[in-house]
Amino acid sequence: MKKIDLQDFITFLKNPGLEEHYKINSISIFLRLVWKSFLVLMVIDIIAGILIVTPLRYFNLFPFLREIKFTPSNILKATLIFPIIEELIFRLPLKISKINLVTSFNLIIFLVLKKWCFSNIYLSLSLSLVLFLLLYISISGESSFLNRLTHFFTNHFWMFFYFQAMIFGFLHLTNYIVDFRYFYLFPFIVISYISKGCLFGYLRIRFTYGIYLCIASHILVNSIYCFVLSR
């Protein structure tokens, strides 16, 4: 069983690839990996805090977090629902398959429908499920489109890997009250989120059933931050 450590993580980032897989053979190993991934996430936040957050705060350039009401509904979203959705959208399709692509795409469609088209969550969910079934049935497992996409994705994996991490990071700007006059600071503000996107992507690729490892690690870190912020 491969362990998680910063050296292996950094080695992977130099040349992200789909070659290596490490099996998780027991619940205890899975839980240890979740804990170790959490420690790596803490190291990322500590480094970002020292090198970026502290200097920007000193010059009043680091934005404030948006105010969050810690109601039971919001806590459930932050600690469970959002981590699952984010991992299924960003990390699930890092391994190309029909079910992975259709699932990720339809979750995006669901969020778009819920945000901008329909206020009724059940209507948005129903339309998304219908689209999911139509796409899944219409795309055959041996379709030329899927084969071409798989070939292109495999040959340019590093590009997709860093793209998902970048988008994951910049979407978290919505957590802050940002001043667009300082748009050039946005990459520094979200660098820790981009790094986390890279770590979750690493977990997804390195380990068999890595998507569950990503989800569990994401839930753990969100739960701890939610607990700290609610104090």
C-alpha positions in Angstrom: 0.0 0.0 0.0 1.4 3.4 -1.0 1.5 6.0 1.6 0.6 9.7 1.2 3.5 12.0 1.7 4.5 15.4 0.4 7.4 14.0 -1.6 5.3 11.5 -3.5 2.7 14.2 -4.0 5.3 16.6 -5.4 6.7 13.9 -7.6 3.3 13.2 -9.1 2.7 16.9 -9.8 5.9 17.0 -11.9 4.3 14.6 -14.4 0.7 13.7 -13.7 -0.2 10.4 -15.2 -2.6 7.5 -15.1 -0.1 4.7 -14.7 0.2 4.0 -11.0 -2.5 2.6 -8.8 -2.4 1.5 -5.2 -5.0 -0.8 -3.6 -6.8 0.0 -0.4 -7.3 -3.4 1.2 -9.1 -2.6 4.4 -11.2 0.0 6.2 -8.3 0.8 8.6 -6.0 1.6 5.6 -8.7 3.8 4.1 -9.1 5.7 7.4 -5.3 6.1 7.7 -5.2 7.5 4.2 -8.0 9.9 4.9 -6.1 11.1 8.0 -2.8 11.5 6.2 -4.5 13.4 3.3 -6.0 15.7 5.9 -2.5 16.4 7.4 -1.2 17.2 3.9 -4.1 19.6 3.4 -3.1 21.3 6.7 0.5 21.6 5.5 -0.8 23.3 2.3 -2.9 25.7 4.3 -0.1 26.5 6.8 2.3 27.3 3.9 -0.3 29.4 2.1 -1.1 31.2 5.3 2.5 32.1 6.0 3.6 33.0 2.5 0.4 34.6 1.1 -2.5 35.2 3.5 -0.4 36.9 6.3 1.4 39.4 4.0 -1.9 40.2 2.1 -3.8 40.7 5.3 -1.0 43.0 6.6 -1.7 45.3 3.6 -5.5 44.8 3.9 -5.6 43.1 0.5 -6.9 39.6 1.5 -10.7 39.5 1.2 -13.0 38.7 4.0 -15.0 35.5 4.0 -18.7 35.9 3.2 -20.9 35.7 6.3 -22.3 32.2 6.8 -25.3 31.4 8.9 -24.5 28.1 10.6 -28.0 26.6 10.4 -28.4 22.8 10.3 -29.2 23.1 6.6 -26.1 25.1 5.7 -23.9 22.9 7.9 -25.2 19.8 6.1 -24.4 21.5 2.7 -20.9 22.6 3.7 -19.9 19.4 5.4 -21.5 16.7 3.2 -23.5 17.8 0.1 -21.0 20.2 -1.4 -17.9 18.0 -0.9 -19.7 15.1 -2.6 -20.9 17.2 -5.5 -17.6 18.9 -6.0 -15.7 15.6 -6.1 -18.1 14.0 -8.5 -17.9 17.0 -10.8 -14.1 17.6 -10.7 -12.4 14.4 -9.8 -14.7 11.6 -11.0 -14.1 12.3 -14.8 -10.3 12.2 -14.2 -10.8 8.5 -15.1 -12.7 8.5 -18.4 -15.7 6.3 -18.7 -19.3 6.8 -19.9 -20.8 6.7 -16.5 -18.2 9.1 -15.0 -18.6 11.7 -17.8 -22.4 11.6 -17.9 -22.6 11.8 -14.0 -20.2 14.8 -13.9 -21.9 16.6 -16.8 -25.4 16.1 -15.4 -24.4 17.4 -12.0 -23.2 20.6 -13.6 -26.5 20.8 -15.5 -28.4 20.3 -12.3 -26.6 23.1 -10.6 -27.1 25.4 -13.5 -30.8 24.6 -13.6 -31.2 25.1 -9.9 -29.3 28.4 -9.9 -30.5 30.2 -12.9 -33.6 28.4 -14.3 -35.8 26.8 -11.7 -36.1 27.6 -8.0 -37.8 24.2 -7.5 -35.0 21.7 -6.6 -37.3 18.7 -7.5 -37.9 20.0 -11.0 -34.2 20.7 -11.6 -33.4 17.2 -10.3 -36.0 15.5 -12.5 -34.9 17.2 -15.6 -31.3 16.4 -14.8 -32.2 12.7 -14.3 -34.0 12.6 -17.6 -31.0 14.1 -19.4 -28.7 11.6 -17.6 -30.8 8.6 -18.8 -31.0 10.0 -22.4 -27.2 10.6 -22.6 -26.3 7.3 -21.0 -28.5 5.4 -23.4 -27.5 7.3 -26.5 -23.7 7.0 -25.9 -22.6 3.5 -26.6 -19.6 2.0 -24.8 -17.7 1.7 -28.0 -18.8 5.0 -29.6 -16.2 6.8 -31.7 -16.8 10.0 -29.7 -15.9 8.3 -26.5 -12.9 6.5 -28.0 -11.5 9.8 -29.4 -12.1 11.6 -26.2 -10.4 8.9 -24.2 -7.4 8.9 -26.6 -7.1 12.7 -26.4 -7.6 12.8 -22.6 -4.9 10.1 -22.1 -2.4 11.9 -24.3 -3.0 15.3 -22.6 -3.8 14.1 -19.1 -1.6 16.7 -17.4 -3.6 19.5 -19.1 -6.9 18.1 -17.8 -5.5 17.4 -14.4 -4.3 21.0 -13.8 -7.4 22.5 -15.5 -9.8 20.8 -13.0 -7.6 22.0 -10.1 -7.6 25.6 -11.5 -11.3 25.7 -12.0 -11.9 24.1 -8.6 -9.7 26.8 -7.0 -11.2 29.9 -8.8 -14.8 28.8 -8.1 -13.9 29.2 -4.4 -13.6 32.9 -4.9 -17.3 32.9 -4.3 -16.5 32.2 -0.6 -15.0 35.7 -0.3 -16.1 39.3 -0.7 -13.7 40.1 -3.5 -12.8 43.5 -4.9 -12.3 43.2 -8.7 -9.9 46.1 -8.6 -7.4 43.6 -7.3 -8.2 40.9 -9.8 -4.5 40.2 -10.2 -4.4 38.9 -6.7 -7.1 36.3 -7.3 -4.6 33.5 -8.1 -2.8 34.1 -4.8 -6.1 34.1 -2.9 -7.2 30.7 -4.3 -3.7 29.1 -4.4 -4.5 26.9 -1.5 -7.7 25.7 -3.1 -5.9 25.0 -6.3 -3.3 23.0 -4.3 -6.2 21.1 -2.7 -7.7 20.4 -6.1 -4.3 18.9 -7.1 -4.2 16.8 -3.9 -7.7 15.4 -4.4 -6.8 14.7 -8.1 -3.7 12.9 -6.9 -5.8 10.7 -4.5 -8.3 10.0 -7.3 -5.6 8.7 -9.7 -3.1 7.1 -7.3 -5.5 4.8 -5.4 -8.1 2.3 -6.5 -11.5 3.6 -5.7 -9.8 6.9 -5.1 -13.0 8.9 -5.6 -14.2 7.6 -2.2 -10.9 8.7 -0.6 -11.4 12.2 -2.2 -14.9 12.5 -0.9 -14.0 11.3 2.6 -11.0 13.6 2.8 -13.0 16.6 1.5 -15.8 15.9 4.0 -13.3 15.7 6.9 -11.5 19.0 6.1 -14.8 20.9 5.4 -16.3 19.5 8.7 -13.3 20.7 10.7 -13.2 24.1 9.1 -17.0 24.5 9.6 -16.6 23.6 13.3 -13.8 26.1 13.7 -15.6 28.9 11.9 -18.8 28.4 13.8 -17.1 28.9 17.2 
